[in-house]
């Protein structure tokens, strides 16, 4: 029980941070950064996109991802 109290007091148990816009833990920054990375890794990778564009059906392309 003491360990949970220490974790809570230190702030490590917080998942969503909305109070400081300049913090790197600010939730909207984290969300948009993650979305950007996901788009960049899948949408801008020419090899993956070329492979998907050669699929005959949408289902084949979805399985390919």
PLY file of the C-alpha trace (Angstrom):
ply
format ascii 1.0
element vertex 65
property float x
property float y
property float z
element edge 64
property int vertex1
property int vertex2
end_header
0.00 0.00 0.00
2.87 2.36 0.78
4.29 1.95 -2.72
0.98 3.04 -4.27
0.90 6.10 -2.04
4.42 7.03 -3.11
3.60 6.53 -6.79
0.48 8.69 -6.44
2.33 11.40 -4.53
5.13 11.53 -7.11
2.63 11.90 -9.98
3.73 8.77 -11.85
0.20 7.36 -11.88
-1.19 10.20 -14.01
-1.96 9.15 -17.56
-3.48 12.28 -19.10
-1.78 15.64 -18.54
-3.82 18.71 -19.46
-2.51 21.34 -17.06
0.75 22.58 -18.64
0.69 23.35 -22.36
4.49 23.67 -22.48
5.05 20.22 -20.97
6.14 17.36 -23.23
3.54 15.21 -21.44
0.62 17.45 -22.55
-1.93 14.96 -23.91
-2.88 16.72 -27.18
0.82 16.99 -28.08
1.32 13.29 -27.40
-1.78 12.34 -29.41
-0.95 14.49 -32.45
2.69 13.39 -32.36
1.66 9.73 -32.31
-0.79 10.24 -35.16
1.87 12.04 -37.21
4.39 9.25 -36.66
1.85 6.58 -37.60
0.97 8.42 -40.82
4.61 9.05 -41.63
5.60 5.43 -41.07
2.78 3.91 -43.12
1.60 6.57 -45.55
4.92 7.98 -46.65
6.84 4.74 -46.95
7.02 4.21 -50.70
7.67 0.47 -50.48
4.58 -0.21 -48.35
2.35 2.09 -50.40
3.51 0.61 -53.70
2.78 -2.86 -52.33
-0.72 -1.75 -51.27
-1.47 -0.02 -54.56
-0.77 -3.23 -56.47
-3.38 -5.16 -54.46
-6.47 -6.03 -56.47
-9.06 -5.48 -53.71
-9.44 -3.34 -50.60
-9.50 -6.48 -48.48
-6.13 -7.59 -49.86
-4.64 -4.18 -49.06
-6.06 -4.27 -45.52
-4.60 -7.73 -44.96
-1.30 -6.43 -46.29
-1.14 -3.75 -43.61
0 1
1 2
2 3
3 4
4 5
5 6
6 7
7 8
8 9
9 10
10 11
11 12
12 13
13 14
14 15
15 16
16 17
17 18
18 19
19 20
20 21
21 22
22 23
23 24
24 25
25 26
26 27
27 28
28 29
29 30
30 31
31 32
32 33
33 34
34 35
35 36
36 37
37 38
38 39
39 40
40 41
41 42
42 43
43 44
44 45
45 46
46 47
47 48
48 49
49 50
50 51
51 52
52 53
53 54
54 55
55 56
56 57
57 58
58 59
59 60
60 61
61 62
62 63
63 64
